[in-house]
Structure formats: C-alpha cells, structure tokens
Amino acid sequence: MAPSLPTRSTTDRRTFLRSGTAALAGLAVGGPLLAGCRDADRAAAALPARRPVADGPAREVRLVAGPVEVELAPGRVWRTWGYNGQYPGPEIRVREGERLRVTVENDLPGVGTTVHWHGVPVPNPMDGVPGLTQEPIPPGGRTVYEFEATPSGSYMYHSHQGLQLDRGLLGPLVVEETTPHVEYDREHVLVLDDVLMDAPRPLSELVEDGDGGMGMMGRGGMMGRMRGRDRGQGGGRERGGGMMDGMTGGVVPPYAGLAVNGRLPEAPAEFEVRRGERVRLRLINPGGATTYRVAMGGHRMTVTHTDGRPVEPVTVDRLTIGMGERYDVVVEADNPGVWPLVAATVEGDSAPARAVLRYAGAAGSSLRDGLPEGLQGGRALRYGDLQSVETLPAEGAPDRTFDLRLSGGMMMAPDVWTMGGEAYPDAAPLEVREGERVRVDMSNMSMMLHPMHLHGHFFRTGNVLKDTVQVAPHMGRASFEFVADNPGRWFFHCHNLYHLHAGMAREVRYV
C-alpha cells in the first residue's frame, strides 16, 4: 500500500582544524507485512550504487545554504544557518533507481561548505567530504551532485565542513522502494536534533572555558554525576548515562534543547493518524552529540528497517538511536487519544524531545502526561535482535583486518580523540584493494559512546546490514565486515561531530 504522505586534496591537521574554526567564525552573530524480501538479487554485494548514473531525465533539486531565522517554539527564535530558508532542510524524496541531480549554492557568510549524502553509497566524487573528495564550495559558488538514488531507504544530507552540521545544515532524504518491503497506510518523517543556539565551538574551547575536561571520570562516573549540569553559554557540560541502557561519559556542547522536526518540546510537532492505520515512522538522528532512547506512549513499535536496510520485524517498547543512525518503525494505531513520542537522552540530563501522535477526532483530548512506559521498562531493542531480510555475504576469513582502539577525552588531553592511536588528518589511511573482504574490529577505551560511520558502503555487523554502528563505552567492542567494491577515498569516522572534529576519523583508501 502506498504511503499517504505527500512529497514534502589531503590537508594537514593544522589546515583541517583551521578550516573548521574559520567556518565557525561567521556564526557568532546572533505488526507489518513484508514482501519480496529474500530474493537472491537483494544480496548485500549488489546493494550499493556501483552502476553508472541512470539514463533518462534527472530529478532536479536546488539547495541554498544560507542564514535562516526559525521559530522553535513561541518566543524562541534561532538565528542560524539552513537550507532553502528553513530548518531542518527540505525533505528530498525520490524513487529507487531515479537519477538525482542536486545543485547546491553557497550563500553562507564568508565560509565554504559541502553536502554529504549520509548512508547513500554514491560515486566517490559525489560524497561531499572537504579535502578528501572535493574542495569546499566557496562563498557565492555552486556545485552539482549527481547520482543514482539506490538502494531505497531512510537517509539524510548534511554539511561535512567543520562544525556546520550543528548549526542546522541538515535535512532528510527518502528513497522510496520500487517494491515496498512493508505495508503501511500513512508515513511521517521525524528528524531528531540537538539545538545549539550559539556558534558551535571545538572541544578545546569548550574544555577551556567550561572546565569540563574530566574525561577520566566522565559520563556515568562520579565527576559526570557531580558536573552533569549546563555550563552556560560559553562552556560544555558533562553527562552521565548510556547506550543500549549502558553508560557513557564526557564533554558535550551547551545545547539549548532537543527538537523533533525543528520544534522544541514546549511546542511539539504533531502528526495525525486514524484508528486502524499502520503508521510508518522514519526516525533520523543527524544530531551533533546526542544519542536518544525513543518510546511512544500507549503503543509499541515494530522495527522494520535500520539505516535504510530492511530487517525481520521485531516489536519493542523502546530503541536507542545514535548520531547518524536511522530506524523505520511501524505503529499500529489501535489506541485512540493524544500520545507523546519521546526521545530522551541516554544520559537523562536534558528535557526530552517530544512529538505528538494525535488521532483524528481527538481534538478535544489532552496529551497524556509523563514519560511513556517504554522508557521505564519493557523490551529494549538490541542489535542482536536485528535480522536482515536480504541475503548477507557468506561468512569467511577476511582478506584484511584492521584492529582499532577508540580513545580520547582523557584528563591530560580531553580535546583529542583518536582511532588506532592516530588523529585525522595526520592519521595514515586504511588501505584496501578492490574485491577484498575487509574486517574492522573496534574496542572503545573511552568513557563515551561512539557511533562509527563508514561512507560509501554498507557493512555486515552481526546479522544485519548497516552503515553506522554504536560502540559502547568502557571497553565496549564492535566489529563489521564489508566488501571493498566501491573504489575511492572514503571517510570513516565517529559521528559525534565534536569527536570527529577532534580527530576521530580515518580514510579508507583503495590502492
């Protein structure tokens, strides 16, 4: 059943950090049915868009990056940056296999920018990583990104220049299935984001001004609990809490609030449903530094996709979504009323983001108070619950293995984050050859969760395909394997924006 929603050059480390800081300077102002899921031609090796750009007319989209003024709630106006005069940026919606041509114009004040198509295995020159796949689009300039929109799924687009993502340069990208994997009557896209009212600042400045560099004890430790308050407009703050109900620790920016589709919880976005409908929710987290636990009042959620890839349906009361991750869920609209969807930080240190699910005809009903029961008990989604409905690559010995320790946030250097003991862009590339089976093993030596994202590829982790995977803090481990079948120079990094900016990234280079 169709959805009812309408289409709405390598740098050195000093240059890398300088370009990011320069980019900040101008900001100081102001139970579903699945079908056709096991076909052999859906094998993982065939998933990424390796084919030439499709023939025929392209879907033309224009994005203009520039200053915007948006109302997040009555009396709360954010003067920031966005696309096409709005935040989040406009939804881009195309059909699987359609050719997409996006012209990006840079109207930002005095800084370059790029656009990255997060999760879509685009040709390498289209990936939007400054200093790796392209030079930044200069002020007043434009560039064209063109690629085949495949495979289907929930994705996002965002700037990959400096810390620009945390000023609102982001938006949802939906590639609709040619043959839907899930039946539903209505669809809504929910973009979860952390709102930073002032210019984003590197960790080095947050630590210096906020005295927040106690990463040795960090989130979840004694110091994290003692110092879990907002440190004001200038400094960062520490958190306590965890991933998949675990624990984390470290310094984060002084966010003013958490938003769903650009609305703060005091004036939440509302979504209408009708009793008896199957409602598909596309949950997208492009945020700078926040991992959420998501639950819905009065309803359970059936997970059908992760990072755009279809999975066997699994019904849960809550799920955890890290920066860069996406989950599609189906909600059975069988409990009329007005219900909250709540996205709480895993640390529990901020007022949760909220949206409202309102049944048609419930105009006079009041919103149910309190946190959904799913945040206080019930079944939590685990990665081990996820089973791909696509044919996965056969397991076998890898041709190449990388063993990477994720480290940083220590007391003597709280603003340095590394992978394998090296910080980008000075880190040596991870070299692979086309056709190889590559394995990456990661161990987290830090107090903070790290959502690790690989550009240009889907990888197998456990029994599922993803492009972003959370690595739990305090000696947590995660592994994935991928087939090196998309030649180029690809970014691999932590999707905590501030860890990335502080060096937690590597290049995967085909040789």
N, C-alpha and C positions, 0 to 999 in steps of 0.2 A: 504494500500500500504506500503510495507516495506521501511524503511529508506535506503538511499543510502550511508550513512557514514559508512566506514569500522570500525571494532572494533579497533579501535585505542588502709584490715585491717584498721581501722579508725586511722587517725592521729590527733594530736592536732594542734592548729593553728600555733604554732611556727614551728613544723615539716613541716606543709603544706607550709608555706611561705619559709622556709629554702630550701626545696626540689626544689621549683620553682626557687629560686635565684641561687641555685647551678647549676640548669640546664642551667642557662644563662651564667655562668662563662666561659664555653668553647667557647662562641660565640664571645668574644671580638676581636678575630683575624679577621684582615681583614673583515477567514470565513470557517473554517474547518468542516468536518462531524464527528460526534461522533456516536459510535455504541455500542450496548450491555451495556449501562450504568446504567440501572435501575434494573438489576437482583437482586432479594432479597438476593442471596448468596453473594452479594457485601456489605452487611450490615457492618456498622462500627465495630461491635463486632467481625466480622470474619476477619478483615483486618490484625492484627499483626501476626507475625510468631510465633505462640504458639505451632506448631506441632513439633514432633521430627525431627531431621535432616533427609532430604530426603534420600531414598535409591539410590543406583547406584553410578557411578563414580562422583567425585567432580571436579569442575573447579579449577585447581591448579594455584595459583598466588604467586609470590615471590616479596616482598618489602624489599629493603635495605635502611635503614635510615642512611645517612652519609653526609659528606661535599660535596658541589657541587659548581661549578662556572658556572654561566649562564650570557648570554648577553641579557639584557633587551632592549637595543637599541644600535646602533653603538657607541662604546666608553663608554658604561655604563655597566660595568661588576659587578655582585653581587656575592660575595663570602659568601655563606650561607650554609644552610642545605636543603636537599631534599630527595626524594625517587628515587632510581634507577638512580642516577646521573642527575636528571632533576627537573625542577620547572616549572609549577606545576607537581605533581607526575603523573605517567602514568594513563590514563583512564582505569578503570576496568569496563568491560561491560559483563553482564551475562543475561540469560533469566530468567523470573519469575519462581520461583519454583526450580531453579537449585541450587545444593549444591555448596557452595563456600568455599574453603579452602585456607587461605592466611598465608603463612609463613613470619613472619616479623623478620628481622635480624637487630641488632643494631650496626652500625659502627660509632656511634657518639663519639666524643672525651670526654670520662670520665663521661657521664651522662646517666641515664636511660631514657626510652621512652615507650610510648604505642600507640596504634591506636584505635580510636573510629570511629564507622560506623554511621555517623550522619544521623538520620532520620529512619534508619532501626531498627525495633523492634526485635533485636537479643535476644537470651537467655542471661540472666544476666551475666554469667561468660565471655561472649564474648564482653562486652560493652566497655572495654578499659579505665576505669577511675581509675587512680592510687590511692591506698589507700582505694578504695571502692569496686571495682570488681576484681582487680588484683594488684600485685606488679609490679613496673616498670620492663621492660626488661633491664637487666644490660648491660653495655658496653661489646660487644663481644658475647652477648647472643642472643637467638631467642625464639620466641613463635609462636604458631599456633592458628589462629582464624578460627572457622568453624561454618557455619550457613546456613540456607536456605534463599536464596535471594528472599524475598517476603515481602510486595507486590511490584509490579512494580513501578517505579518512578525515579526521578532525586534526587540523594543523593550525599554525599561527604564522604571522610575519612580524618582524621587529627589526629595529636598527641594531647593528652589531658594532657600532662605533662608540668607543669609550663606555660611559655610563648612560647613554641616551635612552636606553630602554626604560630606565627608571624615571624618566620624565614624560612617559606616555606614548612613545613612538612604538606602538604595537597594535595588532588587530587580529581577528580570527580569519582563518582560511579554511573553507569546507570544500572537499572534493566529493561530490555525491556519487554513490555506487551506480554503475550501469545495471547490475543485478543486485538489488538490496539484500544484505545479509540478515536484516532484521525487519520485522513488520511493526509499524507504528502508525499512529493517527495524527500526531502533532509533534513538532520539534521546537526546541529552544536551545540557543547557544548561550552559555554562561562563561564569561571571562572573569577570572578571579585575579585581583591585582592589589598590591600594596601601594598606598598613595603617599608620596613624599612631596610635601608642599614646597620645600625649598630646593635649591640646586643639589643634585647628588654629589657626594664628596668621597674621595678614595678612603679606604680603611686607614691609611696612615694619618689622615686628618681627623677622622672620627676618633681614633685611639688617642691622638694627642690632645684634642680639645675636650673629649668626653672622659678621659682617663678610664677607657673601657677595655684595656688590653689584658685582662686577667684570664687569658685563654687557657692557662694551665688548669684552672678550676671550672671556668666557663659555664655554658648552659647545663643545667641539671646538677652542677656541683654546688658546693657551699657558696662560693662567690657569686655564681649565677643567681642563686635564690636571694642573696643579700642585695644584689645590684640589678634586679630584674625590672627596674622602673625606667621610664623615659628619662633620657639625659638632657632633654631640652632641644632647642633648635640647632645648637652647634654640634653636639657630640652624638655618639652612638649609644646603644644600650646593650646589656647582656640579657640573655633569655635562659629559661630552663624548661625542658620538655622533651619531646622525642618523635622518632619516625617509626611508623607501624607500631605505635604505642611504646617506643623506646625512649632514649634520652639523647639530648644534644647540648652543645654549649658554644658561646662565642659572642662577638660584637655584631650588631646589625644597625642600620640607619634608624633615625628617629621618625618612623612612619607616623603620619597623622591619622591613619585609619586604613581599613581594608574594604575594598569595594567589589561589587558584582556589577558588571556592565557599566562601570563608571558611576555607580550610586553607592553612597555610604549607608551604613545600617540604619541611621535615623530616617532615611527616605529611600527605602529599598526598591529595587526594580521588582515589578510584578509580572507574573506570567499566568495567563488564563488557560484553564483546562476544562473539559467537560467530563462528567461522570461516565465511566465505562471506556474511556480512551486509554490507549497505550501512548505514553508521552516519552519521547526520546530527549534526553538532556545531553548536550555535548559540553563537558566540563573541561576548560582550558586554563592552565596556570602559566602565564608568561611573566609572573612576578619577579621582582628583583631578589628577594631574600626570604620569602615566606613559603613554608610548607603547611598545607591545611589538612585537617580532618573534616570530612564532609558528611553530613547526615541530613535527613529530611523528617520533619515532624509528621507523624501519622502514617508514614509509608516506608516501605523498604525499597531498595534499589537493586535492579538486576544489571550487572555489568556485562556489556556485550562487546566492547572494544577497549583496547589500551593502545595509546599512541597511534590511533588510527587503524590498528590491525584487529580483525575480528577474533573473538575468543568464544569458547563454550560458555553459555550463560551461567552466571553464578550470582545468587541473591544474597545481599549483605545488608547490614544496618548502617555501616559507615565505611569509608575508604579514605586512604591517605594519598594526596596528590602533591608531588614535589614540583619545584620550578622546572618548567619545560615539559612536564607530563600532561597527557590528556586521557580522559576516560569518557566513554559513552555509556550511559545507563538508561534503562527503560523503567519508568514508574507506572504502575497500574493505578489509574485514577479511580479508586473504589472507596474513598473515604471523604465525602463532601465536607467543605468548610474552607477555611483560610489557614494555610500551613506555612511555617517557615522552612526554608532551606538554609542551613547554617554551615559556614566554613570557618572553623576555629583554628587558630594556630596550634601546631603540635605542642608548643610550649605553654599555651594558655595564658600568655602575657598581654594580650590585646583584646579589645572588644571584637567579637567575631564579625566577619562579613555575613550579610543576610540578603536573601531574596524571598519573595512571597509567591507561593503557588495558590492561586485563587480559583475556585470552582465557579463556573458560570452560574449565575443565580444566587451567589453568596455575597452580594454587595453589602448587605447589612450585617454580615457576620464579622466578628472581631478576630484578629490574629491571635493564635494560641501563644501564650507566654512561655518563657523558659526555654531551656535547651532541649532539642529532640532527644528522645530516649536512646537513639542510636549513638549519641556521643557519650553516653554514660554506661552503656552495656551492649549486649547483643553481639552479633558476629561482625568482626572487622575483616576487611579484605586483606589477604596476604598474597605476595607474588606467587607462592606455591599453589594458590587456588586457581591460577590462570592457566588455561589450556588452549593453545592455538587451534582454530578450526582449519587452518591451512597446513599443507604438507610441509613439515620442517626439514631442513637439511639433515641427512643421516649423520649420526654422531660418529666421530672418528678422531684419530690423532691429528692435532693441528700441525700445519707446516711451520708456524711461527707463533711464539708465545711471548707476551710482554707481562712482566710482574711489576706492578706499580704500587708504591706506597703513597697514600694521600696524606699529606702532612701540612701543618701550619697552625697559626694562631697561638703560638707559644708565647710565654711571658716576655722573653727577650726580643721577639720579633713577631708581634701579633698582626702585623700588616703584610706578612709574607706567607704565601700558600704555594705548595709545590706538588708535582706529580713525579714519582720516581726520583725525588731529591733535586729536581730541576724546575726552574721557574721560567715560564714563557715571557718574552720571545727568545730568551737565550738558550732554552732547552733544545737538546738535539731532537731531530724528527724521529718518529717511529716509522721505520722503513718497511714496506711490504711490496710484494710483487703480485701482479695481476694473476688471478686464478688461485691464489693461496687461500687456505683456511687459516684464519688468524684468531688466536685466543688472547683475551685480555683478562688478567686476574688483578683485582684491586683489593687492598687492605687499608682500612681507614685508621690512621694513627692519631686522629684528632678528636676533639670533643664535639665536632659539628657534623651533621648530616651533609652528604654531598650528592646532589642529583647529577650524574655524569651523562653527558650528551655527545653522541658521535654524529657528525654531519655526513650526509651523502650515502648512508647505508642504514638498513635495518639489521639488528643483530638478534641472535637467539640467546635468551637468558632463561634457564630452566626449560619450561615447555611453551614458551611464548616468544613472539617477535616484538621488539621494542626499539626505540632509538634513544631513550633516556631511562636510566635506572638509578634508584636510590641506593647509596652505600651508607649503612648505619654507622653511627659514631662509636667510639670506644672499642676499637679492634673489629668493627664490622667488616665483612667481606662480601664481594660480589664478583661474578665472572660473566663474561659473554663471549660468543664466537660469531664471526661474520665471514662471508666470502668476499675476497677483495676483487670486486667485479665492476667498480666504478672509478677508473683511473683519475688521478688528480692529486691535489694537495688539500687535505681535509682537516678541519678543526675538530679537536676532541677536548672537551673541557667541562669543568663544573659549571652548572647553570645557576648557581648562586652568583649573581652579577659581580659582587664585590670580591669573591674569591677568584673569579676569572680575571678581573682587573688587577688583582694582586699576584697573578702568575700561575694559577692552577689550570693550565692548558698545555696541550702538546699538538704538534702537527703530525697527522698520519700521511706519509708521503709515499706515493708509488714510485718505484725505481726500476 
